[in-house]
Structure formats: structure tokens, C-alpha cells
Amino acid sequence: MTGDKWFRPKRLGYGATPDNWKGWAFVVVYIAIVVVLALVLIAKGAAAWLVVLAVLALTGATIPLIKAKTDGDWRWRWH
């Protein structure tokens, strides 16, 4: 993917953190989708393990996008 980066590597730990408004917008939309998905599944009587599995699948699908939109590499940082 090309264009500006939405995330930057975390200073400590592993992963990325939002770096501009697009990154923060992505996080807000992602959280809204997870909440709506969980509420819909719970309202339909889905088991708790199914809700957890759906959230994990959605999270796994978004990680490549976040990695592609990160300015730098993901690695463990101690200092």
C-alpha cells in the first residue's frame, strides 16, 4: 500500500499506535464494529465462544492493514 502512514511503532513493547487522525479514526471505527458485532451476535443468542471467535477473526483480518500503514517495523522495543 502506498500513501501516508496512519500508525507508528510503539516506543515500548510490540505493535503500533495511531500517529494521525486517520489512525485514530481507524481505531474508533474498528471498536464500533467490534461492539456492534458482539451485540448483534449476543442478541441472536450466540454462545460466548462464538462472539470471541468473531472478534479474534476480525482482529486477525485487520493486522495486515495496520502493519502496511505503519511507518516502520513491528518489533519488541525495550528502551
Backbone as JSON, one array per atom type, in Angstrom:
{
  "sequence": "MTGDKWFRPKRLGYGATPDNWKGWAFVVVYIAIVVVLALVLIAKGAAAWLVVLAVLALTGATIPLIKAKTDGDWRWRWH",
  "N": [[0.83, -1.17, 0.0], [0.43, 2.22, -0.66], [1.11, 5.69, 0.13], [0.36, 7.99, 2.86], [1.34, 7.23, 6.24], [-0.55, 5.77, 8.85], [-0.05, 4.86, 11.35], [2.49, 4.48, 13.93], [5.45, 2.81, 15.06], [5.33, 1.42, 18.36], [6.81, 2.96, 21.25], [7.63, 1.45, 23.44], [7.39, -2.01, 23.94], [5.42, -4.13, 21.76], [4.14, -3.69, 18.49], [1.92, -1.16, 17.14], [0.93, 2.31, 17.23], [-1.64, 4.79, 16.89], [-0.87, 7.51, 14.7], [-1.81, 9.75, 13.45], [-4.83, 11.56, 12.51], [-6.16, 9.81, 10.82], [-5.34, 7.29, 11.63], [-6.38, 7.26, 14.25], [-9.09, 7.49, 13.6], [-9.48, 5.07, 12.3], [-9.1, 3.29, 14.46], [-11.28, 4.02, 16.11], [-13.47, 3.4, 14.45], [-13.01, 0.65, 14.14], [-13.36, -0.26, 16.81], [-16.07, 0.41, 17.13], [-17.23, -1.3, 15.22], [-16.56, -3.81, 16.32], [-17.99, -3.72, 18.76], [-20.67, -3.48, 17.84], [-20.86, -5.84, 16.32], [-20.51, -7.78, 18.36], [-22.74, -7.2, 20.0], [-24.86, -7.75, 18.22], [-24.46, -10.5, 17.72], [-24.79, -11.51, 20.31], [-27.44, -10.76, 20.78], [-28.71, -12.41, 19.0], [-28.49, -14.76, 20.26], [-26.08, -16.13, 20.29], [-23.38, -18.2, 21.34], [-20.95, -17.47, 23.9], [-18.32, -18.16, 23.2], [-18.43, -18.07, 20.46], [-18.78, -15.36, 19.93], [-16.34, -14.37, 20.87], [-14.63, -15.7, 19.08], [-15.42, -14.52, 16.66], [-14.63, -11.84, 17.08], [-11.87, -12.19, 17.36], [-11.27, -13.15, 14.77], [-11.91, -10.9, 13.23], [-10.02, -9.11, 14.24], [-7.64, -10.41, 13.5], [-7.87, -10.13, 10.76], [-7.52, -7.41, 10.42], [-4.93, -6.8, 11.17], [-2.87, -7.11, 9.1], [-3.46, -4.82, 7.52], [-2.99, -2.73, 9.33], [-0.26, -3.15, 9.82], [0.72, -2.6, 7.26], [0.17, 0.08, 7.09], [1.86, 1.21, 8.91], [4.53, 3.26, 9.88], [7.4, 2.08, 9.77], [8.95, -0.82, 11.33], [7.5, -3.66, 13.01], [8.54, -4.65, 16.05], [9.87, -5.97, 19.12], [10.39, -3.58, 21.59], [12.54, -2.4, 24.04], [13.73, -0.15, 25.2]],
  "CA": [[0.0, 0.0, 0.0], [1.2, 3.46, -0.73], [0.46, 6.82, 0.78], [0.86, 8.34, 4.18], [1.22, 6.2, 7.26], [-1.52, 6.1, 9.87], [0.44, 4.38, 12.64], [3.94, 4.47, 14.11], [5.79, 1.76, 16.03], [5.27, 1.81, 19.77], [8.13, 3.21, 21.84], [7.9, 0.32, 24.3], [6.52, -3.14, 23.66], [5.3, -4.63, 20.39], [2.96, -3.22, 17.78], [1.86, 0.19, 16.6], [-0.01, 3.23, 17.85], [-2.06, 5.79, 15.91], [0.05, 8.62, 14.54], [-2.53, 10.93, 12.95], [-6.28, 11.43, 12.63], [-6.63, 8.63, 10.09], [-5.11, 6.14, 12.51], [-7.37, 7.31, 15.32], [-10.4, 7.19, 13.01], [-9.49, 3.62, 12.08], [-9.29, 2.65, 15.76], [-12.66, 4.28, 16.57], [-14.37, 2.6, 13.6], [-12.78, -0.75, 14.48], [-14.02, -0.53, 18.09], [-17.52, 0.45, 16.9], [-17.61, -2.53, 14.52], [-16.47, -4.92, 17.27], [-19.1, -3.62, 19.7], [-21.92, -3.81, 17.12], [-20.82, -7.28, 16.0], [-20.74, -8.54, 19.6], [-24.13, -7.02, 20.42], [-25.74, -8.47, 17.29], [-24.32, -11.93, 17.96], [-25.39, -11.81, 21.61], [-28.89, -10.63, 20.63], [-29.2, -13.57, 18.25], [-28.35, -15.93, 21.1], [-24.83, -16.83, 20.03], [-22.59, -18.57, 22.51], [-19.86, -16.54, 24.18], [-17.12, -18.54, 22.46], [-18.61, -17.63, 19.08], [-18.52, -13.92, 19.92], [-14.88, -14.22, 20.99], [-14.04, -16.16, 17.82], [-15.69, -13.5, 15.63], [-13.77, -10.68, 17.36], [-10.49, -12.59, 17.01], [-11.17, -13.21, 13.31], [-11.88, -9.52, 12.74], [-8.73, -8.56, 14.63], [-6.64, -11.03, 12.63], [-8.01, -9.59, 9.41], [-7.09, -6.01, 10.36], [-3.5, -6.66, 11.47], [-2.07, -6.79, 7.9], [-3.69, -3.43, 7.13], [-2.28, -1.87, 10.28], [1.18, -3.29, 9.54], [1.02, -1.91, 6.0], [0.03, 1.52, 7.31], [2.77, 1.62, 9.98], [5.79, 3.86, 9.42], [8.48, 1.35, 10.45], [8.7, -2.24, 11.52], [6.99, -4.13, 14.29], [9.47, -5.48, 16.8], [9.83, -5.67, 20.54], [11.26, -2.47, 21.99], [12.76, -2.35, 25.48], [14.14, 1.18, 25.67]],
  "C": [[0.88, 1.25, 0.0], [0.46, 4.56, 0.0], [1.02, 7.07, 2.15], [0.59, 7.21, 5.17], [0.28, 6.67, 8.37], [-1.03, 5.76, 11.27], [1.96, 4.52, 12.7], [4.24, 3.35, 15.11], [5.72, 2.29, 17.46], [6.68, 2.04, 20.3], [8.56, 2.06, 22.74], [6.91, -0.79, 23.98], [6.51, -3.49, 22.19], [4.05, -4.05, 19.75], [3.07, -1.79, 17.33], [0.82, 1.0, 17.37], [-0.43, 4.27, 16.81], [-1.14, 7.0, 15.9], [-0.63, 9.89, 14.03], [-4.04, 10.65, 13.02], [-6.82, 10.21, 11.89], [-6.45, 7.36, 10.92], [-6.12, 6.1, 13.64], [-8.77, 7.01, 14.8], [-10.55, 5.69, 12.76], [-9.77, 2.89, 13.39], [-10.73, 2.83, 16.25], [-13.65, 3.44, 15.77], [-14.24, 1.12, 13.93], [-13.5, -1.11, 15.79], [-15.54, -0.53, 17.92], [-17.99, -0.83, 16.2], [-17.58, -3.72, 15.47], [-17.65, -4.89, 18.25], [-20.42, -4.0, 19.03], [-21.97, -5.3, 16.8], [-21.12, -8.12, 17.24], [-22.2, -8.4, 20.05], [-25.11, -7.77, 19.53], [-25.67, -9.98, 17.54], [-24.96, -12.33, 19.29], [-26.91, -11.74, 21.51], [-29.49, -11.81, 19.88], [-29.01, -14.87, 19.04], [-27.08, -16.73, 20.86], [-24.11, -17.12, 21.34], [-21.43, -17.59, 22.67], [-18.61, -16.87, 23.38], [-17.22, -18.11, 21.0], [-18.36, -16.13, 18.93], [-17.02, -13.66, 19.99], [-14.2, -14.62, 19.69], [-14.25, -15.13, 16.71], [-14.81, -12.27, 15.83], [-12.32, -11.01, 17.02], [-10.29, -12.67, 15.5], [-11.09, -11.81, 12.71], [-10.53, -8.87, 13.06], [-7.62, -9.11, 13.74], [-6.69, -10.49, 11.21], [-7.51, -8.15, 9.3], [-5.59, -5.83, 10.59], [-2.67, -6.4, 10.21], [-2.25, -5.35, 7.42], [-2.93, -2.47, 8.05], [-0.78, -1.94, 10.05], [1.56, -2.54, 8.28], [0.97, -0.4, 6.17], [0.91, 2.03, 8.45], [4.07, 2.12, 9.37], [6.94, 3.23, 10.2], [8.08, -0.09, 10.65], [8.14, -2.53, 12.9], [8.05, -5.02, 14.9], [9.36, -5.1, 18.25], [10.83, -4.58, 20.87], [11.33, -2.41, 23.51], [12.99, -0.95, 25.97], [13.72, 2.23, 24.69]]
}
